[in-house]
Amino acid sequence: MKRIEFGSAPQGKTRVRILCVLVALFSLIGVSGNSQNVKMPKNAPVFSNSVYEGHDKVYQDNPLKPGEFYNPIIQGAYPDPAITRKGGDYYMVHSSFAIFPGVPIFHSKDLVNWTQIGHVLDRVSQLNVHDTGISQGVYAPDIEYNPNNDTFYMIVTAFAGGAGNIVVKSKDPAKGWSEPFKLNFGGIDPSLFFDDNGKAYVVHNDAPDKGKELYEGHRVIKVWDYDLEKDQVIAGTDKIIVDGGVDLSKRPIWIEAPHIYKKNGRYYLMCAEGGTGGNHSEVVFVSDSPRGPFTPAPNNPILSQRHLNPNRPHKVDWAGHADLVEGPDGKHYGVFLGIRPNEKNRVNIGRETFILPVDWSGEFPVFVNGLIPMEPKLKTPDGVVNKTGKEGFFPNGNFTFADNFTSKKLDYRWVGLRGPREAFISQTKKGLQINPFPVNIKEVKPTSTLFLRQQHNSFSYTTTLDYKPASEKDLAGIVLLQSEKFHYLFGLTRKGKDAYLVLERTEKGTSNLIASQKIDIKKPIQLRVKAEGDAYQFSYSTDGKTFVDLGVPVSGDILSTNVAGGFTGTLIGLYATSANDIQPQ
């Protein structure tokens, strides 16, 4: 990931004026923290009977036995995991980019069963992404518990709103987080380390000193002393502790995602190396001081899938960007990102969160089986019972997520893009009503769309839509979104006096109508998308029984990061707009 320079934040009255302007802007587009205050138009669409079902063959072929659980532990685009522990409680965070709210946070007692407890950045004052591309925003968060002051910290780079690197704090992650403290350094991927003696440090990726960059992708790791009273790095304490990577003579690229750990009086620096794609890996260094000098382990990398047969079954790839924690059994474990490409090697699900045991019986930690093809199942730690998908725990494997939007609290899996969900949703007796913004899904603005992450290569998603578009500018339906420039749109609109279903493909920002069909909307209709690997089929039903295909299966190519670029996975959205530009034929 390329380094981006950040200017200094506005201060004093200037900051207040800018915040006032932002509040006014959000008010104009309908961004409200309370859905009860949202005035809904008479023809606003209502969605109900939302059902997502996973059908991946890997889980059909590998049923769980007692004492086993599936890897990845968090499916879908929940990348860049970081983890911390306080007593018997584990907390894990992930990148979210321009998704709002930002930085999903999960809790566990055993590293197998996870519950999403919310999002760290859940207010506009914490996360200003209203005008940024989907793969910008916030990414590579770190979460750390400081036992010296009984406080949790989340530190992250915010590629939006002029924020730069920020930190927020909490005494209890389940009860919310502070406003951000802006940190006075550039670079990306910051993390915190709290030493036994009470001292604190920040490490992060940065560019080499001016004039010393030797090649594209040449980066360094820096360390700073951190002032816990002021929540700020201490000026003048920055020091380069890794130049380039494990071996500068081999021109390593994108050393990043650093974490410091202390074991037996020594300091271990673990980083990702090789970029977040096919050459991704995890490497480790050791020192007698958190400020170095750091010496690389002789057996690097300690985690990677890059040298394996590309045609291996049930392939997991791109493994790296890891974080370590001691498990409930006293052994070490590492969480990290990886991908499960489809049969055409396309990355539609995005980067997911995996876990492996870590052998730290020797001088350096090593991911157990982290350099051979990863298996879809792992053994649970001793004494742990797999309850995923039950008792409120996050599901994995093949599962069904059904939501009729009758709960007073919206499931955390439903997210917005660039702005709060509460700005455009309202619960009714019939289902979830979406107030359409005058914003097209192709625009880089907050959209009136409620999203789920695609979590399987093969899946089906069905919803019921009650909607009577009033004009050709009105549209509601399903969007499969990789980015504002790459997506499929399957929705209901109007042409003259008739209602039409339309299917549109947008690639590189250019849209083409694939199919359209005049339809009777006297009753609610059902919309369905079904993916079998790279083939996506869109269909509809007017009687609640028989589904009719709209067009032929289409390629999922534009829903992959291979084609679209960026860092996200496919989002399945319930979309409404009063700025439709699709013309049925």
Residue pairs with C-beta under 8 A, 6 or more apart in sequence:
1 188
1 189
1 254
1 256
1 276
1 567
3 186
3 187
3 188
3 205
3 206
3 207
3 219
4 159
4 186
4 188
5 186
6 162
6 163
6 164
6 165
6 186
7 162
8 184
9 15
9 162
9 163
9 164
9 182
10 18
10 162
19 125
22 124
22 128
22 130
23 124
25 130
26 124
26 130
26 419
26 423
26 446
29 419
29 423
29 437
29 439
29 445
29 446
30 38
30 423
30 424
30 435
30 437
30 448
31 124
31 130
31 419
31 420
31 423
31 446
32 38
32 420
32 422
32 423
33 123
33 420
33 422
34 422
35 422
35 425
35 426
35 427
36 426
38 422
38 423
38 424
38 425
38 426
38 435
39 435
40 426
40 433
40 435
41 435
41 436
43 467
43 468
43 469
43 470
43 474
44 433
44 434
44 435
44 436
44 576
45 433
45 434
45 436
45 465
45 466
45 467
45 476
45 492
45 576
46 428
46 430
46 431
46 432
46 433
46 434
46 465
46 466
46 467
46 524
47 405
47 431
47 432
47 433
47 434
47 450
47 463
47 464
47 465
47 466
47 574
48 404
48 405
48 430
48 431
48 432
48 463
48 464
48 466
48 524
49 402
49 404
49 431
49 462
49 463
49 464
49 526
50 402
50 403
50 404
50 405
50 461
50 462
50 463
50 574
51 400
51 401
51 402
51 403
51 460
51 461
51 462
51 463
52 400
52 401
52 402
52 452
52 455
52 459
52 460
52 461
52 572
53 398
53 399
53 400
53 401
53 459
53 460
53 461
54 75
54 397
54 398
54 399
54 400
54 455
54 456
54 458
54 459
55 398
55 456
55 458
55 459
55 460
55 532
56 398
56 456
56 457
56 458
56 459
57 458
58 314
58 340
58 376
59 70
59 376
59 397
59 398
60 398
62 314
62 376
62 377
64 70
64 377
64 386
64 397
67 379
67 380
67 386
68 377
68 378
68 379
68 380
68 386
69 112
69 377
69 378
69 380
69 386
69 388
69 396
70 376
70 377
70 378
70 388
70 396
70 397
71 316
71 354
71 355
71 356
71 374
71 375
71 376
71 377
71 378
72 338
72 340
72 352
72 353
72 354
72 355
72 396
73 111
73 112
73 114
73 335
73 353
73 354
73 355
73 396
74 81
74 92
74 94
74 106
74 114
74 352
74 353
74 394
74 396
75 349
75 352
75 396
75 455
75 456
76 349
76 350
76 352
76 453
76 454
76 455
76 569
77 349
77 350
77 351
77 352
77 453
77 454
77 568
77 569
77 570
77 571
78 94
78 95
78 104
78 352
78 353
78 453
79 94
79 95
79 139
79 321
79 337
79 350
79 351
79 352
79 353
79 567
80 94
80 95
80 139
80 140
80 141
80 257
80 321
80 337
80 351
81 92
81 93
81 94
81 321
81 322
81 323
81 335
81 336
81 337
81 353
82 92
82 93
82 94
82 141
82 142
82 143
82 191
82 259
82 323
82 335
83 90
83 91
83 92
83 143
83 323
83 324
83 325
83 335
84 90
84 91
84 143
84 144
84 145
84 152
84 325
85 91
85 145
85 325
85 326
86 145
86 147
86 152
88 109
88 328
89 107
89 108
89 109
90 107
90 108
90 109
90 110
90 111
90 325
91 105
91 106
91 107
91 143
91 145
91 152
91 173
92 105
92 106
92 107
92 108
92 114
92 143
92 335
92 353
93 103
93 104
93 105
93 106
93 120
93 141
93 142
93 143
93 154
94 103
94 104
94 141
94 353
95 103
95 138
95 139
95 140
95 141
95 567
96 102
96 103
96 104
96 119
96 121
96 137
96 138
96 139
96 415
97 134
97 135
97 136
97 137
97 138
97 139
97 567
97 568
98 129
98 132
98 133
98 134
98 135
98 136
98 137
98 160
98 417
98 418
99 134
99 137
99 415
99 416
99 417
99 451
99 568
99 571
100 127
100 129
100 415
100 416
100 417
100 418
100 419
100 420
100 421
100 446
101 118
101 119
101 121
101 122
101 123
101 127
101 415
101 416
101 420
102 119
102 120
102 121
102 122
102 126
102 127
102 129
102 137
102 138
103 119
103 120
103 121
103 138
103 141
103 154
103 156
104 116
104 118
104 119
104 120
104 412
105 116
105 117
105 118
105 119
105 120
105 143
105 173
106 114
106 115
106 116
106 117
106 394
107 114
107 115
107 116
107 117
107 173
107 174
108 114
108 115
109 328
110 327
110 328
110 380
110 381
110 384
111 325
111 327
111 328
111 333
111 355
111 381
111 384
112 380
112 381
112 384
112 386
112 387
112 388
113 384
113 386
113 387
113 388
113 393
113 394
114 388
114 393
114 394
115 392
115 393
115 394
116 394
116 412
116 413
117 173
117 174
117 412
118 174
118 176
118 412
119 412
120 126
120 141
120 143
120 154
120 168
120 173
120 177
121 127
121 138
121 168
121 177
122 176
122 177
124 130
124 419
124 420
125 179
126 168
126 177
126 179
126 180
127 137
127 138
127 158
127 160
127 161
128 158
128 160
128 161
128 163
129 136
129 137
129 138
129 160
129 161
129 418
129 419
130 418
130 419
130 445
130 446
131 160
131 418
131 444
131 445
132 159
132 160
132 161
132 418
132 444
133 444
133 483
133 484
133 566
134 417
134 481
134 483
134 484
134 566
134 568
135 483
135 565
135 566
135 567
135 568
136 159
136 160
137 158
137 159
137 160
138 156
138 157
138 158
138 159
138 160
139 156
139 157
139 159
139 567
140 156
140 157
140 188
140 189
140 190
140 256
140 257
140 321
141 154
141 155
141 156
142 154
142 155
142 156
142 190
142 191
142 192
142 259
142 323
143 152
143 153
143 154
143 173
144 152
144 153
144 155
144 191
144 192
144 193
144 194
145 151
145 152
145 153
146 152
146 153
146 192
146 194
146 200
146 228
147 194
148 194
148 198
148 228
149 228
150 171
151 169
151 170
151 171
152 169
152 170
152 171
152 172
152 173
153 167
153 168
153 169
153 192
154 167
154 168
154 169
154 170
154 177
155 165
155 166
155 167
155 183
155 190
155 191
155 192
155 202
156 165
156 166
156 167
156 190
157 164
157 165
157 166
157 187
157 188
157 189
157 190
158 164
158 165
158 166
158 180
163 180
163 182
164 182
164 183
164 186
165 182
165 183
165 185
165 186
165 187
165 188
165 190
165 204
166 180
166 181
166 182
166 183
167 180
167 181
167 183
167 192
167 231
168 177
168 178
168 179
168 180
168 181
169 177
169 178
169 231
170 176
170 177
170 178
181 231
181 232
183 190
183 202
183 232
183 233
184 232
184 233
184 235
185 202
185 204
185 206
185 222
185 224
185 233
185 238
186 206
186 207
187 204
187 205
187 206
187 207
187 222
188 204
188 205
188 206
188 256
189 204
189 205
189 256
189 257
189 258
190 202
190 203
190 204
191 202
191 203
191 204
191 257
191 258
191 259
191 260
192 200
192 201
192 202
192 226
193 200
193 201
193 202
193 203
193 259
193 260
193 261
193 262
193 290
194 200
195 201
195 262
195 290
196 262
198 228
199 225
199 290
200 225
200 226
200 227
200 228
201 223
201 224
201 225
201 226
201 260
201 290
201 291
202 223
202 224
202 226
202 233
203 221
203 222
203 223
203 224
203 241
203 258
203 259
203 260
203 269
204 221
204 222
204 258
205 219
205 220
205 221
205 222
205 254
205 255
205 256
205 257
205 258
206 219
206 220
206 221
206 222
207 213
207 219
207 220
208 214
208 218
208 219
208 220
208 240
208 243
209 240
214 244
214 248
214 251
215 251
215 253
216 253
217 251
217 252
217 253
217 254
217 275
218 244
218 251
218 253
219 244
219 253
219 254
219 255
219 256
220 240
220 242
220 243
220 244
220 255
221 240
221 241
221 242
221 255
221 256
221 258
221 269
221 271
222 238
222 239
222 240
222 241
223 238
223 239
223 241
223 290
223 291
223 292
224 233
224 234
224 237
224 238
224 239
225 233
225 234
225 237
226 232
226 233
226 234
227 233
227 234
239 291
239 292
241 269
241 287
241 291
241 292
241 293
241 294
242 255
242 258
242 269
242 271
242 285
242 294
244 251
244 252
244 255
245 252
245 253
245 255
245 271
245 273
245 283
246 252
246 273
246 283
246 285
246 296
246 300
247 296
252 273
252 274
253 273
253 274
253 275
253 279
254 272
254 273
254 274
254 275
254 276
255 271
255 272
255 273
255 283
256 271
256 272
256 273
256 321
257 271
257 272
257 320
257 321
257 322
258 269
258 270
258 271
259 269
259 270
259 271
259 322
259 323
259 324
260 267
260 268
260 269
260 290
261 267
261 268
261 270
261 324
262 268
263 360
266 286
266 287
266 288
267 286
267 287
267 288
267 289
267 290
267 294
268 284
268 285
268 286
268 364
268 365
269 284
269 285
269 286
269 287
269 294
270 282
270 283
270 284
270 285
270 302
270 322
270 323
270 324
270 365
271 282
271 283
271 284
271 285
272 280
272 281
272 282
272 283
272 320
272 321
272 322
273 281
273 282
273 283
273 301
273 320
274 280
274 281
274 304
274 306
274 320
276 318
276 320
276 321
276 337
276 351
276 567
277 318
278 306
278 317
278 318
279 306
280 304
280 306
280 318
280 319
280 320
280 321
280 337
281 300
281 301
281 303
281 304
281 306
281 319
281 320
282 301
282 302
282 303
282 304
282 319
282 320
282 321
282 322
282 334
282 336
282 367
282 370
283 296
283 297
283 300
283 301
283 302
284 296
284 297
284 300
284 302
284 364
284 365
285 294
285 295
285 296
285 297
286 294
286 295
286 297
286 363
286 364
287 293
287 294
287 295
297 363
297 364
299 364
299 366
301 371
302 364
302 365
302 366
302 367
302 370
303 319
303 320
303 322
303 334
303 336
303 356
303 367
303 370
303 371
304 319
304 320
304 370
304 371
305 316
305 317
305 318
305 319
305 338
305 371
305 373
305 374
306 317
307 371
308 372
308 373
309 373
310 345
312 373
314 340
314 373
314 375
314 376
315 340
315 341
315 373
316 338
316 339
316 340
316 354
316 373
316 374
317 338
317 339
317 341
318 337
318 338
318 339
318 351
319 336
319 337
319 338
319 354
319 370
319 374
320 336
320 337
321 336
321 337
322 334
322 335
322 336
322 367
323 334
323 335
323 336
324 332
324 333
324 334
324 358
324 365
325 332
325 333
325 334
325 335
326 332
326 333
327 333
327 357
327 381
328 381
328 383
328 384
329 381
329 382
329 383
331 357
331 358
331 381
332 357
332 358
332 359
332 360
332 365
333 355
333 356
333 357
333 358
334 355
334 356
334 357
334 358
334 365
334 367
334 370
335 353
335 354
335 355
336 353
336 354
336 355
336 356
336 367
337 351
337 352
337 353
337 354
338 351
338 352
338 354
338 374
339 347
339 349
339 350
339 351
339 352
340 349
340 352
340 457
341 347
341 457
342 348
342 457
342 533
342 534
342 556
342 560
343 457
343 533
343 534
344 533
344 534
344 557
345 562
346 534
346 556
346 557
346 559
346 560
346 562
346 563
347 560
347 561
347 562
347 569
348 454
348 457
348 482
348 531
348 534
348 556
348 559
348 560
348 569
348 570
349 453
349 454
349 455
349 456
349 457
349 569
349 570
350 453
350 454
350 561
350 567
350 568
350 569
350 570
351 567
351 569
354 374
355 378
356 367
356 368
356 369
356 370
356 374
356 378
357 367
357 368
357 378
358 365
358 366
358 367
358 368
359 365
359 366
359 367
359 368
360 366
369 375
380 386
387 393
388 394
388 395
388 396
388 397
389 395
389 396
389 397
389 399
395 401
398 456
401 413
401 452
403 411
403 414
404 431
405 427
405 431
405 432
406 427
408 427
410 421
410 425
413 452
413 453
414 421
414 450
414 451
414 452
415 421
415 450
415 451
415 452
415 571
416 423
416 424
416 446
416 447
416 449
416 450
416 451
417 446
417 447
417 449
417 451
417 481
417 571
417 573
418 444
418 445
418 446
418 447
419 446
419 447
421 450
423 435
423 446
423 448
424 434
424 435
424 436
424 437
424 448
424 450
424 576
425 432
425 433
425 434
425 435
425 450
426 432
426 433
426 435
427 433
430 466
431 464
431 466
432 450
432 574
434 448
434 449
434 450
434 476
434 574
434 575
434 576
435 448
435 576
436 448
436 474
436 475
436 476
436 576
436 577
436 578
437 445
437 446
437 447
437 448
437 576
437 577
437 578
437 579
438 577
438 578
438 579
439 445
439 446
439 447
439 448
439 577
439 579
440 577
440 579
440 580
440 581
441 447
441 449
441 479
441 481
441 484
441 487
441 489
441 573
441 575
441 577
442 484
442 485
442 506
442 509
442 511
443 484
443 579
444 484
447 575
447 577
448 575
448 576
448 577
449 479
449 481
449 573
449 574
449 575
449 576
450 573
450 574
451 481
451 571
451 572
451 573
451 574
452 461
452 571
452 572
452 573
453 569
453 570
453 571
453 572
454 480
454 531
454 559
454 569
454 570
454 571
454 572
456 531
457 531
457 533
458 531
458 532
458 533
459 530
459 531
460 528
460 529
460 530
460 531
461 478
461 528
461 529
461 530
461 572
462 526
462 527
462 528
463 478
463 526
463 527
463 574
464 524
464 525
464 526
464 527
465 476
465 477
465 492
465 524
465 525
465 526
465 527
466 524
467 476
467 492
467 521
467 524
468 499
468 521
469 475
469 476
469 492
469 493
469 494
469 499
470 494
471 494
472 493
472 494
472 495
472 580
472 583
473 577
473 578
473 579
473 580
474 493
474 494
474 577
474 578
474 580
475 489
475 491
475 492
475 493
475 502
475 575
475 576
475 577
475 580
475 582
476 491
476 492
476 574
476 575
476 576
476 577
477 489
477 490
477 491
477 492
477 501
477 527
477 575
478 489
478 490
478 491
478 527
478 529
478 538
478 572
478 573
478 574
478 575
479 487
479 488
479 489
479 490
479 491
479 571
479 572
479 573
479 575
480 487
480 488
480 490
480 529
480 536
480 559
480 570
480 571
480 572
480 573
481 487
481 570
481 571
481 572
481 573
482 558
482 559
482 560
482 561
482 564
482 566
482 568
482 569
482 570
482 571
483 564
483 565
483 566
483 568
484 509
485 506
485 507
485 508
485 509
485 564
486 506
486 507
486 508
486 558
486 559
486 563
486 564
487 506
487 558
487 559
488 503
488 504
488 505
488 506
488 536
488 538
488 554
488 558
488 559
489 502
489 503
489 504
489 506
489 575
489 582
490 501
490 502
490 503
490 504
490 527
490 529
490 538
490 550
491 501
491 502
491 575
491 580
491 582
492 499
492 500
492 501
492 502
492 519
492 521
492 525
493 499
493 500
493 502
493 580
493 582
493 584
494 500
495 583
495 584
498 518
499 518
499 519
499 520
499 521
500 516
500 517
500 518
500 519
500 584
501 516
501 517
501 519
501 525
501 540
501 550
502 513
502 515
502 516
502 582
502 584
503 513
503 514
503 515
503 516
503 538
503 550
503 551
503 554
504 511
504 512
504 513
504 514
504 582
505 511
505 512
505 514
505 554
505 558
506 512
506 558
507 558
507 563
511 581
511 582
513 582
513 583
513 584
513 585
514 551
514 554
515 550
515 551
516 550
516 584
516 585
517 540
517 548
517 550
518 584
519 525
519 540
519 542
520 542
523 542
525 540
525 541
525 542
526 540
526 541
526 542
526 544
526 547
527 538
527 539
527 540
528 538
528 539
528 540
528 541
528 547
529 536
529 537
529 538
529 539
529 572
530 536
530 537
530 539
531 537
531 556
532 553
533 556
534 555
534 556
534 557
535 553
535 554
535 555
535 556
536 553
536 554
536 555
536 556
536 559
537 549
537 552
537 553
537 554
538 549
538 550
538 551
538 554
539 547
539 548
539 549
539 550
540 547
540 548
540 550
541 547
541 548
556 570
557 563
558 564
559 570
561 567
561 568
561 569
